[in-house]
Every structure is written in C-alpha cells, then in structure tokens.
C-alpha cells in the first residue's frame, strides 16, 4: 500500500482547510438537493410534485420550520412521509449540534445527568 508523499496535499487535508461555515452551508445545500430529489421520486407522492414544492418542503424539513406548500398527509405516500420525517429528524439533530457548539464556544458545560443540556457559568 503506497503512502502519500509529504509534499502532496490529500483531499482530507484540503477539506480540513475549508472554512467550517462553508462546510456547514455546503452540507446543508447537499442535503436539501438530495431531499428534493427524494421527494420527486416516483412513489413518494400521490401526485407528481413540482420542483418548487419538493424544494420548499425539503428546505422546510431540514431547517425545522414546519412550513409547507403541500399537505403531507394528503399529498405524500407513506414512504414520502417517512422520507419527510427523516429530513425533519436530520434537521433537528443539526439544530442540536449547533446549540452544543454555541454553548461550547461560550465556555458552557454540559450536565446531561441533571437534565440541563447547557449550564452556562459566567466567570
């Protein structure tokens, strides 16, 4: 197995040099694109969804806003509803990761055993 030379930059190292904000936004954009394509697949909806409907629904689910151009219980099949639920869960996990990162950057400690996810100690 060949090892990379010390002078070469591997794709992993290039990824680490990419600003964190750009990686987060790029990841969200990729998840939105995948979610839009999944909702447009045959069998996901009871009627063919327009691109703007699928896109807005995916953005809304991943950003956990609850807004929708469609009525999921009427316009999506069970499989489509499960896909939407997965997107909402992924968005919720992303929100919680953001909260933990913010609390960590403020110097907060996490006390999961006491039920307080972020106890901020000022000074």
N, C-alpha and C positions, 0 to 999 in steps of 0.2 A: 504494500500500500504506500503510495507516494505521499510525502508530506509537502505542504505548500512551502515555497521558499519564503524567507523572512522579508524580502523586498516586495512581495506581492500582497495586495490587499484582497482578502476574501470577501465574498458577499456578506457574510456575517459582520465583518468589521465595518463594511460600508453602511450596513443597516444601523449599527450602533452609533455611527457618526451622524445619522439623520436626526434632526431635532425631534424631541419627544412629541411636541404638539403636532408636527407634521405626520408622525406615525399614527397618532390617535385619530386625526382627521382622515387620513388615508384609510385606516382600518374601518372607520365608520362608513366612509364612502363605499368601500368594497362590500361591507355587509348590506348596505342599502341596495347596491346593484344586485347582489345575489338574492336578497329578499324580494326585490321587484321581479326578477326573472322567475323565482319560485312561484310567486303568486300568479304569474302569467302562464304557467304550465297548464296543459290540458288536465282536467280532473280536479283542479284546485277551486274552481268557481262554478256556480250553477249557470253562469252566463259568461261569455268572454269579457274579461276586464280590459278596459282601455289602459294604455300605458300610464296616463296621469293618475288613474285610480290606483293601480298597483304600486306606483312610485310613492304617492302620498301615503298610502296605507303602510308601506314598508318604513318610510321615514317616521311616521307617527308611532308605529310599534317600537322601533328601535330607540326613539327618543322618549318613549313612555309618556306621550301627551294625551292619548285617548281620543284624538280626533280621527275622523274617518269620512271619506266620501261615499262609502258603501255601508250597508248594514251587514256585518259579518255573519250573523245568524241566518240571513236570507240569501246573501249573495255568494257565500263561500260554502263549499262542501265540508264534511268533517275533516278531511285531510287538509284543506285550506285553513280551517280554523286551528288545527294543530300547528301548522306552519306559522300562522299569525301568533299563536300562543308562545311558540319557541322564540320568535323575534322579540316579543314583549319581555320574556324572561332574560334574553341576552341583553336587551336594553336596560333592564333593572339591575343586572349584575354590573354592567358598565357604570351605572349611576352609583352603585355602592362602592365600586373601586375608586371612582372619583372622590367620593366623600372620604374614604380612608386615606387617599393620597393627600387631600387637603388637610385633614386632621394631622397626618404625619408631618406635613410641611410646616404646620403651626406648632409642632412640638407636643402634640397631644398624645396621650397614651390610650391604648385600647384595653378595656377591662370587660372582657366578654363574660366572665363568670358572674359579675354583679348585674348584668343586664344593660350596662351603659356602653354603647359601642364606641363612644368618643368622649373621654373625660378630659377637658382642656384645663391644664394647670397654668395659671397666669403667675409667673415669677416665683 
